[in-house]
Amino acid sequence: MTVNVEKLDSANYKVTASIDTNDTESKIERLAKEASKTLKVDGFRKGKVPVAVIKQMYGEKLEQDAEGEAIREVLEAAYKEAGISATDVIGNPTFEKFDENGDTKDMELIISTRPEIELGDYADLAPEFEQPEPTEDEIKEEIDNIAQKFTKAKSIDEERALADGDIAVFDFKGFLDGEAFEGGTAENFELKIGSKQFIEGFEEQMVGMNKGEEKTIKVTFPEDYQAANLAGKETTFEIKLNDIKVEVAPEIDDALAAKALGKDESTLEELNTHAKDILTNAKIRALYEDELKPKILEKIVEKYQFDLPTNIVNQEIDNLVNQKAQTLKPEEIEEIKNSEEKLNELRESVKEDAENSVKATFVVDAMAKAEDITVDDSEISQVLYYEAMMNGQDPKQVVEYYQANNLIPVVKMGMLEDKLFSKILKLDENN
């Protein structure tokens, strides 16, 4: 075996190696002998299986294992020659050539190492910004929104017809081809008119009814309705309006503050401060996402110059190409598949973005270590559970999806980035 190492830059090494075929054969022989002592084969006693039988049955697997062992030896020799350790290496080696040439197997591969970054003083990364402040009108609107959460339905006193936005209290019974169908009957059911809770046309036909009025309406269920016996079918409903209610918001006072803040002694002034804090945090978050965060990332890319691991850059190029492909038309994707030139053009078009992304990731990671900022598994789970609950999804399924698609590291890096940038921007101090 011969191994030569060429240092391409501070993060990447080109390894040229040649493995003697006889060396591979001797490895196959040894692995076959070892396997013959442990494998069970019909017709032979355990430990007495002939090596020739093992090689015949598992030849391809033995060759793969032997090659894998030889490659590991090549890498160990390369690390030694380059003066690096296995812990310095990041990602898997990238094979540029692997050829069989008679008595040898010749290969060229690139191994990449984690870049060393001199951070220096990075206080200048924080852009100047003005602390956003909500207006009095915005605070009033937020308090009104809070009050809406504590609305109660109250029966109306005046005699008037049911209108959009009212809550109808009614009995109903549904019929399909003259027969009452399962699940189509209820008494004193409360339905907010205009909520679209019922199938199209139902609520609209109730508008204008008066208390005590009875009415028969016709509606057609959607073609994709979950109950197959009703899907696409015209049905009739006999309904009786028992009551009309309206939503009544509570007074904006100390009593509301006590309910909203969960403390009996709370005041309207405290509720006002609470609403202001909610709006301020939302404005800061929007400012951070839309302006501050992009500016910091841009400054990181400009400020720091170092060699990047080729394999990690290529992985990010792959990710960006896949994202871009999702926006293309089927015929455009097919054209790229059939043209190496088109594929290379696409990869080249995202290369700079990939390099900037990888650079920022390494710098953020180094800064987070310097600032002793971490993100643990419980924090990640909390974020994913919150996302699931907000979207009405099963939290367990969401976590499993992120795990299966190797997205947990992406979430973790995003959270690490936000913690770091918040500290650099002194958002916790300003807020």
N, C-alpha and C positions, 0 to 999 in steps of 0.2 A: 504493500500500500504506500502510495506517495501522496503527500498533501502539501500544497503551497497556498499561502495566504497573502492577499494583496489588500492593503488598507485603502479603501476608496475615499473615505472621509472619516470624521470623528465618530460617526454612528454606524457605518456600514463596511463590511469586509467581503471581498470576493474570494471564495474558496475553490481551488481547482484540485481535484483528487482523482486518483486512478486506483481501482481495486483489482487485485489479481483474481481471475476466475477460479484458480485453484484454492485461493483463500475462502471464497464463497462456498465451493464444494466441500471443503473441510468443515465449514460451519454447518452445512446441511447434514453432513455425516454425523457430526457430534449431536446436533439437535434430534436427529432421527434415533440415535442410540439412547438418548435421554428419554424420548417419548416411548420407545419400545419397552421400557421398564415400568411405565405407569399406565399406558393405555390398555383398554380392554378390547380385544378383537375376537369375534366369534371363531371358534376352532383352535384357539391358542390359549394356553394358560397365561395368567397375568404375569408380566415380567419376562415372558418367553417368546414374545412376538418377534419374528425376524425383522431386521432392519430393512431389508429389501421390501417387505410387505408394508411397513410404515411409509417408506419413500413412495411406494406405488399409490397408497391411499391418500397420503397427505403431501404429495410432492409440491404442489403450488403453494400451500401454506408454509411449508418448510423453507421454500425459496424466498418467500416474502419475509419471513422471520430472520433468515440469514442476511438478506439485504438490509433489513432494518438494523440489525446488530452491526453490520459493517458501516452503515451511515453514522450510527452513534459513535463508533470508533473514529471515523473521519472528523466528526464535530469535536470530539474530545481533543484530538490532535490539533485541530484548527484553533480551538480556544487557547491551547497551550502556546502555540506559535504566535498568536495575536496578543498574548498576555492579558486575556480576559477570563472571567469565570462564567459558568453557566447562569449564575444569578444576574450577570450584566446583560444577558441576551433577552430580547423582548420578542415575543411572537415566534412563529415557526420559520425555519429557513425557506427561502424562495429558490426552487430549482430552475435554473436556466437551461441546463443540459443534463441528460442522463442517457448515454449511448453505450451499447455493447460493441466492442471492437475486438473480436477474436478472443485473445487471452485476457483482456481487461474490460472492466466497466468504468467508463470515464464520465465524470460529472463536474458541473459548475453550479455553485449555489451562492446565494447572498445571505449572510447572517447579519442581523441588525442588533444594535445595543441601545439601551435607554440613554438618551442624551443627557449630558451634564450641563446644567443651566446655572449661570451666575446671575442671580436675581438682582443684586444691588438694591438701591433704594427705589421702591415702586410707588411711593406716595403720590407721584405726579400722574399716576394713571387715573386718579379720580377727577372727573370733569367738574367744573363749577356748576351749581344749579341752585335755583331758588326753591325754598320749601313751599309746596303747593298748599293753598288754603281754600277750603270750601266757602262759598258765599252764604249769606243768611237765607236766601231763597232755597239753596240746595239743602241746607240743614233742615229747613221747614218741611221740604218735600220728603226728606229721609224720615223725619218724625211721623209724617203722615203715613209713610209706608209701614213704619213700625206699628202704628195704630191699626192699620188694616189687618194685621195679623191677629188682632184681638177683637175683630168684629163679631157681632152676634146676630143671628137671624131673629127678626121680630115680626109678628103678624101685623098687617096694616089695619088701621082703624077705619079709613075711608072706604067707601064703596066705589071700586073702580075695577077695570078689567086687567087681566094678567098682561104684563109688558116685558120686553126684553130686559134682562138683568134681574128680574124678580126671581124668587124661589117658589116654585109651585109645589104644594103638598097635595098629592093626588093618589087615587087608586087606579090601577090599570089591569086589563086582562087581554092578552093577545090571542088571535085566532088565525090558523092556517087552514084554508079550505073548509072553514066553518067549525074546525075543531080546535079547542084550546091546546096550546103547545107548552111543553115543559120549560120552566124558567121565564115564562111570559106573564106572570101574575105577581102583583105586589099591592100592599095597602099603605097609605100615608107615606109614600115615597117622596123624598125631597130632591128636586131637580132645579138647578139654576138655569133659567132660560137663556140660551145663547152660549152655553158652555160646550155644546157639541158632544155632550156625554152620551146622548142617545143617537140612533141612526138618523141620517139626513132626512129632513122633512118632519120628524116627530115634533121637535120643540117649536118649529115654525107654526105648525097647525094648532098648537095650544095657545099661542098669543091671541088675546082678545077674549078669552074665556073668563067668566065670572065665578065667584065662590058658589059652590053647590051645583054648578052647571055640569051636565053630562054630554059627552060627545063621542062619536065614532070616527076614527081617522084611519087612513090607509097609508102604509109605508112599504117600500120595497127594500129588503136587506141587500147589502153589497154581495157581489159575486164571490168575493174571497172571504165571506163571513165564516168564522170558525165552526159554527154549527152547520154541518153539511145539509141537514134537512131544511134549513132556512135560507141558505145561500142563494141569492138571486130571486127569492120568492116574494110575491106580494102578500102582505098580511094586513089584518085589520085589528085595531085596538079599541076597546071600549074603555073610556076614561071618565073619571069624575074628579073635578077640582074641589078639594076640601078646604084649602086655605091658600092665602098669598102672603108670603113673607118678604121682607127686604133686609139687606145687611146694614146694620147700624154700627158705625165706628164709635169707639169710646171717646169721651172728652179728653182733650190734650191737657192733662193735669198731673198732680203728684200720684194719683191712684194709678194712672197709666204707667208712670215711671216705675212704680213699685212692681207692677206686673212684668214690665219689659226687662227690668234689671234684676228681678228676683230677690229684691230686698225691701222689706216692709217700710223702712224709713227713707226710701229714695225720694228725690225731689225732681221737679220738672227741669231744674237747672242741671242736675246730674244727667238726666236723659238727653238734654241738649248737648252736653259734653260728650256723651256716648255717641250720639249721632255724628257729631263733628269728627270724632276719632275714626269712626267707620269710613267716612268720606275721605278724610285725610289719608288713611292707609290705602284706600282704593286709588286715590290720585297718585300717591307715591309709587304704588305698584305699577300703575300704567306708565308713569314717567320712567321708572326703572326699566321696564320691558321695552318701551318704544324708543328711548333715547339713551339713558345712562349705560345700560348693559352693552348695547352695540358699540358705544363710544369706547368703553373700556376694552372690549375685545379688539377693536380697531387699533387702539394704542399698544396693546400687547403685541400684535402682529408687527407693528412698526418698530417697537422698542427692542425686541429680542431677536437676535439672529443666531441660529445654530443649526447644525446638520440634523436632518430628520431621518428616522428609521424608514427605509424604503418600503418594507413590508407593511408597516402601519399606514403609510400614505396610500399604498395600493389598495388596502382594505377600505379606506375612506373613499377612494375613487370608486370602488365597486359599489359602496353604499349610495353615493351620489348618482351614479349611473342608473342604479335600480330605481331611485326616486324619480329621476328624469324620465325613465321609461314608462312610469305610471301615467305621465302626462301626454305621452305620444299616442298617435293613432295606430291601429293594428298594422296598417300598411307601412308606416314609418319604422315600426319595430322589426317587421319582416325584412325591410331593406337593410337595416343595421345588422341583423343576424347573417345576412347573405353577403356582407361586404366588410372585410377586415379593415379597409380604409375608413369606412363610415364609423365603425366601432372605435377605431383609434382617434378619429376626430372628436367623437363624443367624449371619450376619456380625457383627451387633451383639454376640452372645453371646461371640464370641472376640476382639472388638476390643481389650479391655483387655490380654489376654494377648499379643496381637500387638504392641501398643505397648510393653509391658514388655520383650518379647524384642528388639525393634528398639533400644530405649534401651540395654539391657545390651550389645548387640553393638557399638554405637558407643562406649560407655564402655570396654569391654574393648579395642577396637582402639586407642583413644587412650592407654590405660594401657600397652599392650604397646609402642607406639611410644616412650612416655616411658621405659620400662624397657629399651628396646633388645632386646625379645624378638621373635624371628622363628621361622617354621616354613618350612623349604625343601622342595622337591619330593621330595628323597630321603627325608626323614622321613615324608612322606605315603605314599610308595610302600612304605616299610618297614612302616608300620602296616597298610596294605591287604593286603600280602603275608602278614603274620602272621595277620590275620583270615581270609584265604583258607585258609592251611595248617591253622589250628585247626578250620575247618569242613569240611575235606576238599574244598575247591573249587580250581578252576584260578585261580591268582593273576592271570594275564593277563586272563581273562574278568571277574574281579571289578573290576580297574582300569578296563577298558573300560565296564563297567556304570556305575560311579561317574562316569566322564567323560561318557557318553551322557546321563545323567540330571542332569547339572550338580550333582553331590553333592560334588565335590572341595572347593569353597569351604566347605561345611558341615563337612567333616572338618578342614580347615585351621583354621577358627575354633574348633572344639572343642579342637584340640591347643594353639592359642594361648591359649585360656582356661585350660586345665589348667596350662600353663607359668606363666602370670601368677599364678594363684591359689596355686599351689605356692610361688611366691616370696613372695607376700603373707603366706601362712600360715607361711613359713619351714620347710616340710616337709623340705627337703633338710638344713637345719641340725639339725632335731630327730631326723632319722632316720639 
